[in-house]
Amino acid sequence: MVVLTLITKTNGECFSFQDAIPQVHFIKLISCSLYNSWDTLKKEGSANIELTKDVKSVTRILPGHYDLQSMGKTIDILFDRYNYKQLETEINQPNGQLVIRNFGAKPIELDNDLANFLGIRRKLALTTFVKQITAPTAYFIHCDLIDKNQNLFNHGRSDLLAVIDVKGKPYEKVTYHSSPQQVLRECSTDKYINSITLSVKDENGELFDFKGLPLAFELELN
């Protein structure tokens, strides 16, 4: 058995070994540490307000890791540059909804990306409710050593090593430890291996962008 600890700042990096490791038959994730620093809003969003008839003033929201609270604070000051302070938000308790109120009643329209992100219509009503912000709920850790022919996930062949639930707050460092029930994944390698590639993806198979912050993996190789 070999225990490897791998640290990187690049998600999906290929780790090369100075000394080759004997053939690996099984692999297991012991632990994983990372920062919740990926973007929930992946594309820049924009909103416009019609302060003067037929004249629209535009402001933008940068990509970032937003939750209901931080998005609410961003919306509160969305049009401050135009001295429009009648757009306010609050978290409705106990339901935990984000409530957007446009007291000034000036027409406000969001672009498609921002409206879809919030799960609301493009044109804000006098009162708009945002139930939740869509965000990944799990990290899918993949490894190139795994035998896809022997490893099935969602009825398909996969190099999936482990699935871990997202926990913690935005930008917080979190560490995940495998449970005793964590299975050993069957591998397909040559007599010796000189490298290993690990990647953390979302449910759609897209790499998370951890903004250059470190990721650490502890693996058991048999």
Secondary structure as the mmCIF struct_conf table of DSSP 4:
data_model
#
loop_
_struct_conf.conf_type_id
_struct_conf.id
_struct_conf.beg_label_comp_id
_struct_conf.beg_label_asym_id
_struct_conf.beg_label_seq_id
_struct_conf.end_label_comp_id
_struct_conf.end_label_asym_id
_struct_conf.end_label_seq_id
STRN STRN1 VAL A 2 THR A 8
BEND BEND1 LYS A 9 THR A 10
TURN_TY1_P TURN_TY1_P1 ASN A 11 GLY A 12
HELX_LH_PP_P HELX_LH_PP_P1 GLU A 13 GLU A 13
STRN STRN2 CYS A 14 PRO A 22
BEND BEND2 HIS A 25 HIS A 25
STRN STRN3 PHE A 26 TYR A 35
BEND BEND3 THR A 40 THR A 40
STRN STRN4 LEU A 41 LEU A 41
BEND BEND4 LYS A 43 LYS A 43
STRN STRN5 GLY A 45 THR A 52
TURN_TY1_P TURN_TY1_P2 LYS A 53 ASP A 54
STRN STRN6 VAL A 55 ILE A 61
STRN STRN7 GLY A 64 GLY A 64
HELX_RH_AL_P HELX_RH_AL_P1 LEU A 68 ASP A 76
TURN_TY1_P TURN_TY1_P3 ILE A 77 PHE A 79
HELX_RH_3T_P HELX_RH_3T_P1 ASP A 80 TYR A 82
TURN_TY1_P TURN_TY1_P4 ASN A 83 ASN A 83
STRN STRN8 LEU A 87 ASN A 92
TURN_TY1_P TURN_TY1_P5 GLN A 93 GLY A 96
STRN STRN9 GLN A 97 ASN A 102
TURN_TY1_P TURN_TY1_P6 PHE A 103 GLY A 104
STRN STRN10 ILE A 108 LEU A 110
HELX_RH_AL_P HELX_RH_AL_P2 ASN A 112 LEU A 118
TURN_TY1_P TURN_TY1_P7 GLY A 119 GLY A 119
BEND BEND5 ILE A 120 ILE A 120
BEND BEND6 ARG A 122 ARG A 122
STRN STRN11 LYS A 123 LYS A 123
BEND BEND7 LEU A 126 LEU A 126
STRN STRN12 THR A 127 VAL A 130
STRN STRN13 ALA A 138 CYS A 143
TURN_TY1_P TURN_TY1_P8 ASP A 144 LEU A 145
STRN STRN14 ILE A 146 ILE A 146
HELX_RH_3T_P HELX_RH_3T_P2 LYS A 148 GLN A 150
STRN STRN15 LEU A 152 PHE A 153
TURN_TY1_P TURN_TY1_P9 ASN A 154 HIS A 155
STRN STRN16 GLY A 156 ARG A 157
STRN STRN17 LEU A 160 ASP A 165
BEND BEND8 GLY A 168 GLY A 168
TURN_TY1_P TURN_TY1_P10 PRO A 170 TYR A 171
STRN STRN18 LYS A 173 HIS A 177
TURN_TY1_P TURN_TY1_P11 PRO A 180 GLN A 181
HELX_LH_PP_P HELX_LH_PP_P2 GLN A 182 LEU A 184
STRN STRN19 ARG A 185 GLU A 186
STRN STRN20 CYS A 187 CYS A 187
BEND BEND9 LYS A 191 LYS A 191
STRN STRN21 TYR A 192 LYS A 201
TURN_TY1_P TURN_TY1_P12 GLU A 203 ASN A 204
BEND BEND10 GLY A 205 GLY A 205
HELX_LH_PP_P HELX_LH_PP_P3 GLU A 206 GLU A 206
STRN STRN22 LEU A 207 LEU A 207
HELX_LH_PP_P HELX_LH_PP_P4 PHE A 208 PHE A 208
TURN_TY1_P TURN_TY1_P13 LYS A 211 GLY A 212
STRN STRN23 LEU A 215 LEU A 221
#
